[in-house]
Amino acid sequence: MSLPEQVLPGQILAVDDIDEVPPAELGPGVQVRTLPGMPGIRTWVIDLEPGAEWPDLDVHETYGEAYFVVRGELIEGDRAHGPGAYVAFGPKTSHRPRTETGVRAFGFNYDVTP
């Protein structure tokens, strides 16, 4: 399935099955599916298998990031976030998510550069 990078003004886009979007393997047990976003917003789905950890420290120098946990549990430091949790990171932050149970989350990167 090939998707455009952005949804354009006046355009409506529907993805009926997220699992049909080809994933990119970022590291052991870590898959990312990039979805079309709006100008200034990158949209994605992450799936981490049980016991997986983001491959590197995720640093946000000039943009923000947020994610919504759909299923499973995502751990940031010593805090676990389960289904329905929304977590946001502002510019000048970093994190390295991991999971013991496996997790699916929808995420958004916000370009806040002038």
N, C-alpha and C positions, 0 to 999 in steps of 0.2 A: 504494500500500500504506500503510495507516494502522496505526501501532504504538502501544501504550501507552507512556507515559513510563517506567514502572517495572514490573518483574516483581514481583507481589505474593506474599506467603507462600502456599505450597501451589500456586502456579501454575507451569506449565512452558511456556516459549515457545520456539518454533523459527523461525528465519528461514532458509529453504532456499536463498535466493539473495540475497546482500547487495546485488547490483546492482539488484534490484527496489525497494530502499528509495530514495525520491526524495532526491537530493542537494541541499544548499544550496551556492550559489556564494559563497565568501568573498572571492574576488579572482580575477584572471586565472590560470587553470590550477589553481585550488585548490577542491576540492569536499569537503564533509563530509556524511556520513550519520550521523544520530543514531540510536542503537539503545537499546532499553529497558535501564535499569540497575537496580541495587539501591538501597535507601535510602542516600544518601551517596555514590553512585558514578554518574557520568555516563559512558556508553559511546558510542564513536563510531568511524567509519572515515574516514580521510582519504586522498584521492587527489590527488597533485600531478603535473601534466604535466611533461615534461622542461623544465628551465630555470625552473620556477615557484618562487616564494618566498612564505612566509606573509605576508599583507598588512601586518601590524603586529607590533611586538614583543609577544610573548605573555607577560604578566606574571602570576605566581602569588603573590598577596599572602597569602591565608589558606588555600589548599588545595594539594594536590600533584597531579601529573600524571605519567602514564607512558604509553609506547607501545611496541608490538612491531612491527617491520618485517616485512611479509609478502613483499613483492617490491620490487625496485628498491633505491635508496639514498637515505637522508635525511641531509643534512649539517647539523650544528650547529657553528657557528664554523668551525674548521679540521678537524673530525673527521667522517668519513663512517661511517654505520651501515648495513650491508647486511642482507639477509634473515636472519632469526633473531635480530637484535639487539634487546635490551630496554634502554630508556633511561628513567630516572625522575628527576623534578624535585621537590624538596621545596618547602614554602612559602617565600616570600621569594626566589624565583628567577625568571628570565626567559630567554627564548630566541626565536629567529626561524629556524625550519627552512627549508631550501631543498633543491632537488634538481637535478642535472644530467641524470639518467637517467629520471626519473619514479619515483614510489613509491606504494605502498599500505601503510598502517599502521593497526593497531587501537590505539585510545587509551582511557585512563581518567582521569577527573578524580576525585580523592578529596577529599571535604569533611572537613576536619580541624578545623573550628570546634567549640568546645565546645557 
